[in-house]
Amino acid sequence: KSLDFLSYLFKINSVQINYKNESTSEIQIHLNEMVQVFINLAKNSCDAMIEKNIENRVIDIHTYEKEDYLYIEFEDNAGGIKKELHQRIFEPYFTTKIDMGGTGIGLYLCSLIMTQSFGGDIRVENIMNETMCVGARFVLTFPKRRDV
């Protein structure tokens, strides 16, 4: 549903989406909140790719399981995020996009949704090749079972 909802954003920004699902588990989530997380991540990726003038814009989404958790990795090829900003980007009102109208609410909201609504987690890491950083990866972690 999130990919369908975001298809127009991807189309107008010439972003190729690669989706790989290696999970067979089902988890209960609030659909609108999950869509909000994906919108924030996709919008940030698109903004970064446009700002850095990336020609071949790609977002890879990979879903898989390990032990008692389901993971969704959301990664782009926009050159990554400065390491010193990794912890700050989830703080309320922190933005690197002041001149682009950024409010600093998007990733903070993602963090709240992941921890409070889903009992999970979100973290960011850079994707490196042999010589440089090529993109950012956001890892969403969901417990497969959750006590109510």
Steps between C-alpha positions, in 0.01 A plus 500: 500500500783740582667439164171558318442821694851626419505396134431854376786644707734238356377558145537880496846476656618213274570270792533127435367280780639153559300293747613166637286315754656204682249499784206268546388638837210730556503771763221728614564867432300815458499544123483880500796526736710263288411699187615814683836342580550401136392843375755670725782266397412520129465879503836539675666266250345682204604840640858379553525349152367820340721727714811295412394474135509119499423382146402137558276529804438171677327395821537139610251356749584162652282312747634202692487318834755403762403320817206684662516811280388617160722756329438748223807662350436817304809621315581759238800598289510869600849497651417431864466712812791654686592263783484777763132555411385138539373540857372855457275434200243332725482801736193723481550818293847401378526552125768520237247650257429844650531675162268237347225548758595204720338495844696220670181311579507220238768267638403585858146387414641181340689429820191555716284278281758222492562496877163595646249363250685191378730420793787498253793716405648707217867562438710644222831390353699595194553263209865486403673362195877453472578872483206710616155530651234432238178536695302479822321197640218528751433174683152458648471223760168347603451230764311206350313450826391776725331469836185707514 
